Amino acid sequence: MKRSWHLTCFKPGHMKISAQDEYGLRILLQIAKAHPDEGLSLSQISDLENISQAYAAKLTRSLRMAGFIQSIRGHKGGYILALPTDEIKVNQVLKAMGGVMYDDKFCGQHTGTISLCTNSIDCSLRSLWTILQSSMDQLLDQISLKDLLKNENQVSHNLSALSEKLSPVPLPS
């Protein structure tokens, strides 16, 4: 499922992540914290995240189809991680849950009432979205599920240090 915008501004200085992205990551974190031999059932996931079982089923299906989790049958069945936590990158999860914020097809999908975007020749926004997507990819490709299993202060500190290390991404030509 391709979504055109999964990050949208809602207040100056803030960005909004979709519920599907947020809960997808939260479910992975819950499963990572569970006993690896038992996993978590849909009802446990639903209770832990205070979401309906139907929504939990929809999200776990997406996560399973993307190869992040697998289901185990039996009395203690449920969902377990299909990969080690250090191999599950946040960017991969976000792309699997809702797609990228911007790609080359974007302009063709937002043409207004005509078949070609009126700004297709000279579009300053295209450069903005391209560099934003590239910068986000560069950062999110380096953050694994393992990095998010620490407490909030540790995660905040580590992510700040990582963000400072990254150099500006040059504009693609």
N, C-alpha and C positions, 0 to 999 in steps of 0.2 A: 504494500500500500504506500503510495507516494504522497507525501504531504508537501505542499508548497512552502509553508512557513511553520516551523515548529517552535520558533522563538519569536515572540512579538513583544514590542514595547507596550507597557501599560502605565507606567509612571516614569517621569524623567529619572534616568539612572538605574532603572530596573528592567529586567527581561523576564518573560514568563515562559516557563517550560510546560509542555502539554502534560495533562494528567497521565496519559498513556506512557510517556517517557519516565515520569517520576515514579509511578507505580511499578513499571517494568524493572527499574533499577532497585526499588525498595524490595520487591519480591526476590530478586536475585540475592540481595543482601540477607534477607530472612532465611533463604534456603542455605546460603553459605554458613550462617550461624548455627543451623540445625545439625543434629547428629548425622554424619555422612552415611551411615548404614540404614537410617530410617527415613530421612527426608521429611518433607512437610506435605500434609494432605491439603486438598483444596479448602476444606473447612478451616484448617489451621491458618492457612495463608489469609483467608477471608477475615478471620478473627483478628489476626495480628495486625493487619493493615486497615481494618474497619471498612472493608469493601464487600460488595455482594459476591456470592459464590459464582454467579454468572460472569461478572466482570473479572474475577480472579481466573476463571476458566479461559476467558478470551485472552487475557494477558499471558497466562502460562502456555497456551497453545502457540502464541506468537514466539515466545521465548524457546519453546521446544522445537518449533519449525526452524528457528534460526540456529539451533544446535547448542544453546547455552545450558539447557536443562534436559533431563530425561525423566520419564516416569518409571517407577518401580511398582510392581504388583504385589499383592499379598496383604496379610494382616497388618504389617507395619509399612505398607506401601505409601507412596507419595512422590514428591518431586525432589530430585537431587541434582547437583551441578553435573554437567557433562564434561566440563573442563576445569582445570585448576583455577583458583581465583586470580592468579597472576597472569593468566592467559585470556581472561575476559576483559576486554578494553571497553571503557565507557562509550567511546565513539561507535564501536561495533554495535553495542546495545541500542543506542539512540537511533542509528540508521536502520536497524532491524525493526524497531518499534514504530517509527514514523517517517523514516527517510531523512534526507538532508534538508537543510534550510534552503540552499540555493544550488542549482546545477545548470548546465548549459541549456536544458530544455525549458527553463523557467520563462524566458522571454516569449517563447511560442505559446505558452499556456496562459499568458496574461496580455492578450492583444486588444482587449476591449471589444468593440463591435465589429472590427475589421479583422482580416486574417493575418495581418502583420503588425507588430507593435509599432506605434507611431514614433517611438524613440529607438528603433532598432539600429539606426546608423550611428547616432551619437548619444550614448546613455551614460551619464555620470553615475547613476544608481547601480548599474551593472558592475562597475568597478568596485563600488562599496560592498555589494553583496558577495562578490568574488573574494575579496580580501578578508571579509568577515568569516566566510565559510572556511577559507584556507587557514586562518588563524585558529579558529575553533577546532578544526581537524588536527592541526599540529599539537594543540594542547590535549585534547581528549584522546588522541591516539596513545598518549603516554600515561594515562591514568587507568589503572586496572581496578577490578572489584576488590582485590586484596588491599589496595591503597585506601579504600573507603570503609574497611572493616575496623578501623581505629576509632577512637573517640573524636568528637567534633573539633576540639582544640588541636589535636595532632593532625587531623586531616586538613584543617584550615592552614596550619603552619606549613605543612608539606606542599600543599597546592600553591600557596603564596610563593614559596621558594622555587617551585617548578615554573610558575608563571614568570618570575623574574629572570630565570635562566634562559627562557625562550627568546630568541632574537626576532625582530619584526620579519614578517613573511613578505618577500618581494611579490609585487603584482605579477600574475601570469601574463604572458604576452599573447 
